[in-house]
Amino acid sequence: MSRIFIRKSEVLRKTGAADSTLYYWIKNGTFPKPYKIGERASAWLLSEVEEWMASRTRGVK
């Protein structure tokens, strides 16, 4: 399995969420936490973000 990191701007684009909403979801444990990829850099695993998106649409017709 390929592990691809995406930065916050891409997460926001994919989810359509606002910056504050993203951090609210993380704080409440409803969205994957970012990984530290550098001293001042964080990113999310694309697969985790896509799985979260899929879980939001299951059962929606």
C-alpha positions in Angstrom: 0.0 0.0 0.0 1.3 3.4 -1.0 1.6 6.0 1.8 1.0 9.5 0.4 1.0 12.5 2.6 -1.1 15.5 1.8 -0.8 19.0 3.3 -3.6 20.9 5.0 -4.5 22.9 1.8 -5.2 19.6 0.0 -7.2 18.2 2.9 -9.4 21.4 3.0 -9.9 21.2 -0.8 -10.9 17.5 -0.7 -13.2 17.8 2.3 -14.7 21.3 1.5 -14.3 22.1 5.2 -13.1 25.4 6.6 -9.8 25.6 8.6 -11.7 26.0 11.9 -14.0 23.1 11.1 -11.1 20.8 10.4 -9.5 21.5 13.7 -12.8 21.1 15.5 -13.3 17.6 14.0 -9.7 16.7 15.0 -10.2 17.9 18.6 -13.4 15.9 18.8 -11.8 12.8 17.4 -14.0 12.6 14.3 -11.2 13.3 11.8 -7.8 11.7 11.5 -5.0 13.6 13.3 -2.1 14.9 11.2 1.4 13.4 11.4 4.5 15.5 12.1 6.6 15.3 8.9 9.1 17.9 9.9 10.0 20.4 12.7 7.3 22.8 11.5 5.3 20.7 9.1 2.3 18.4 9.4 0.4 16.3 6.9 -2.3 13.7 6.7 -2.2 10.3 5.1 -4.3 10.4 1.9 -5.7 7.0 2.6 -7.0 8.0 6.0 -8.6 11.2 4.6 -10.2 9.2 1.8 -11.5 6.5 4.3 -13.0 9.3 6.5 -14.7 10.7 3.4 -16.1 7.3 2.4 -17.4 6.8 6.0 -19.3 10.0 5.7 -21.1 8.9 2.6 -21.9 5.3 3.5 -25.7 4.8 3.4 -26.3 8.1 1.7 -28.3 7.7 -1.5 
